[in-house]
């Protein structure tokens, strides 16, 4: 009996020790370089960059079961955290009745979550801008300058062309200070209109040009240059104004697609996004959607900044 009592005491001591170690591991499971920005008991949302949904998992681990998704811009309640695992801060959250764990970022410089009232500080574009709207510019000797669909190297813009060293262009709009801390100008070069950076860290990639290259030809449409904003599994809404057609395939018949109009979504109509995007033969992004049982393809917009639909986070 005496030995049995000693055994019971030893087992209890080991159990309490293991529990203490488990509890301690909640704050010492790893080292996170990325500073945590959320607070338990507050509201937060999934950041709009890189415009991807965040997975909700059953535990604070990339190997845990996925139990749900929070779309880009989706707001949620922060229950507890942070828990550092795999060099990443994890938070226990509640979103639309689903409770679980979601990662705050990539563990480096990109945050996937942000406080709901968080306003990112404006980027510091310290290089003095030298171009002007309505004037002309030229790429400095050396490397070519990329043309992008929007201002900035990040945030969903895509490369649509380039201007060679010595190439001259007209300045359409700008400057715009982007998240990469560079001034960006909207320019027209040989009929191609897009955004190009002026320089970085005291080095100019562009310079004013006082010559006159003659008439600037109209811009040539670029295939699917409009930055896509919807996400599969999320929701969208038709912008105010005209309704959006729903078609049987991406594109329009006038551009060689075999699509046919099967219905429309009125202005303000809310739909779920099934899949996409698909770049149609008309140079527009098309999404496969469901609107009140009407399932088909609808266009996101056209050109460089004309959107017909927008993300919707009301659900």
N, C-alpha and C positions, 0 to 999 in steps of 0.2 A: 504494500500500500504506500509505503514511504517513497519507494522508487517511482511508483506511478505518479505521485504528486509532483516529484521533481521533473518528470517528463512533461507533465501538463504545463508547469511553469515555463520550462524551456521553449515549448511550442508557442505559448502565448508571447514570450519575449521576441521570438523570431517573427511571429505574425505582425506584432506592432512595429518591429524594425522594418519589415518589408513594406508595410503600409506607409511608414514615414518616408522610405526611399521613393515609393511610387508618387506620393504627394509632392516630394521635392522635385521629381523629374518633370513635373508640369511647368516648372520655370527654368529647368536646366537641361532640356532635351537637346539643345544645340545652341549655337551662337548665331544671331541674326544681325547682319551688317545694316540692313535697311531699317531705318527708324520707324516704329509704329506710330500711326497718326490717329487711329480710332480710339474711342473710349466706351467702356461698357455702360449701358443704359441710355445711349444716344442713338441717333439715326445716321445712316451712311448710305452710300450708293455705289454701284459699279461705275467706274470712270468711263467717259465717252471715248478715251483713247486707251488701248488700241481698238475700241469699238467691238469687243468680244464679250460674250456672256461669261459669268463666273460660275464654276461648278460648286454645288453644295454637297459635302461628303459626310458620311456617317461618323468620321473621326478626323482629327487634325493630321492628315497624311495624304500624300498624293496616291497612295495605294489603297485608300479606303473606298468603300462603295459610294458611287455617285447617286445621290437621292433627289437631286433637283438642279435647276439652273436659275440664275438671276441675270436678266438681259442687261446690256449696256444701258446705263442710266436708271436702272431699277433700284428703288429705295428699299431698305430693310432696317430692322432693329438689331443693335449689337447687344448680345446677352452677356458674354464673358470673353476673356482673352487679355492680351495675346498669349498664344502658346507657340513657342519656337520649335519648329521641326523641319529638318532638311534645309536649314538656313532661311526659312520662310516663316513669317508671322501668320498664325492662323487665328480666326475669330469665330466664336460660336454665335450664329445669327438666326433670325427668324424672318422668313420671306414668304408671304402668301400662305401662311399656315405650315410651312416646311421649316423645321429646325435642324440645323446641322453646322458643319464647319466649312469655312471658305478662306482661301489664301488672300493675303493683302497685296502681294506683288510678286515679282520674279526674284526677290531677294537681293536685287542690285539697285537699278535706278528707275525701273518702271513700276508705278503703283497701279494695281488693278482696282483698288477700292479707295474711296476718299470720303471724308466727313461730308454730310449733306450740305452744310453751309460753307464748305471749303471753296475758296476762290483762289486758283493758282496765281502766284505773283506774275506780273507782266515780265516777259523776257527782256533782257538787257541787250539792245542792239547799239553797241558803242561806236561802231564804225560810222563816221559822218556820211550821210547819203549825198551823192553828187549828181544823180540823174534828175530829170524833171518830166512830168506828164506833158505830152505833146511834143517833146523833143526827141532826139535820137541818141543812141548809145552804140558802143562797140565792145566786143569781147577783147580783153587784153591779150598780148602775145603769149603763147604757151598752149594750154589745154583748152578744149571746148567747154562751153557752159551748158548744163542740162536745162531743158525746158520741162516743167512739171504742170500737172493739171490744176494745182493750187499752190498757195504760198507755203513754203516749208518743206523740209525733207521728210517730216513725219506727219502723223495725223491723217493718214489715208490718201495722201496725194500719190499720183503715179507719174512716171517719166513718159513724156509723149514725144520727145525729140531732143535735139541739141543745136547749139549755134557754134560754129567752128571759131577758132582763134582768128581775130580780125573781122569776124562777121558783124555787119551793122544791122540795126533793128530800130523800130519806132517804139516809144514808150507809151503804153495805153493807160496804165493805172499804177498806183503805189505811192510811196513805198509801204509795205506791210511788214511789221516786225514779227517773225515767226518764232516757234518754240525752239528752234535751233540757234537762236540769237543772231540771225542774219536778216538784213533787209532784203525783201523780195519785191521785184517789179513785174507787172504784167506787160508783156511786150509782144510785138508782132514781127516775125522773121520769115520772109518768103512765104507768106500766107498762113503760117502756123502761129497761133496765138496761145501763149501760156505764161507761166511764171518762172523767173530766173533770179538767182541770188547775186547780190552786188559784190560780196566778198566776205572775208572773215579774218579776225585777229590782225587788223591793220593792213591786210593784203587785199587790194581791189582786183576783182575778176572782170569788172566792167568799168568803162570810162565814158564820159560824155563825148559825143561826136558831132561836130558842127557841119559836116557835109550833108548833102541832100541825096538820098538814094533814089529819088523819084517816087512815083505813086506806089503805095503799099497795096498789094493785091488782097482781096478779101480772105479771111481765114478759111482753111480747108477743114471740114469736119473731121474730128479725130474719133476713132472707134472707141466708144465707151470711156470717154475722158472724164465724165462726171463722177466725182468720188461717191462710192456707194455707201449708204448710211443704214440700211436695214440689216437684219440678221435673221437667219433661219431659226425658227422656234420662237421668235418674238412676234410683235404686233406692229402694224403700220396704220396710217390714216391718210386719206386723200386730202391734199391741201385745199384751202378755200378757193372757190371758183368753179371750174368745170369738172364733170365726172371723169373717171378713169376707165377706159375700156378694159375688159377682160377677154383675152384671146386664147385660142386653142394651142398656140405655140408661140415662142418668143419671136418678136419682130412683126412687121406689117407685110401685107401682101404686095404692096407697092415696091418693097425692097427685096422681093424674091422669096419671102417666107411663105410656107403653106398655111399660115395661121388664118383663122376666121374669128370674127367678133361673136362671142357667146353671151355677152352681157356687159354690165358696167357697174362701177362702184360710185355712188354719188359723192359730191364734195363733203368732207367731214366723215365719210364712211370708214369704219374701223374693220380691219381684216387681220387674219392670222397669216404669218409667213411660213410656208411649208418648206420651200427650198429655194436655192438660187445664190447669187445672181447668175444669169446667163446673158452674155453679150450678143444681142440680136443683130441681124443683118442690117438694121437701120442705125447702128452705132449707139443704141440705148441699152441700159441694163434692164433686164426683165426678171421678175420674181414670180414664183409659183405660189399662189395665195388661195385662201378660202374666205369668201365673203358670204355669210348667211347661207352656206351650202353651195354657193357658186364657186367652183374650183377651176382655176386657169391661170394664165400669165398676164401680168400687168406691168407697164413700163414705169421706171422710177423717175424719169425726166429726160432732159436733152441738153446738149451744149455743155457748158462748163459750170453752170450754176443755177439752172432752171429745174427745180424739183417739183414733181407732180404728187409725190407721196412723201411722208415723213415718218420717223419712228414714233410709236405711241406707247407710253408707259403707264397708262391708266388702269390696266388690268393687274 
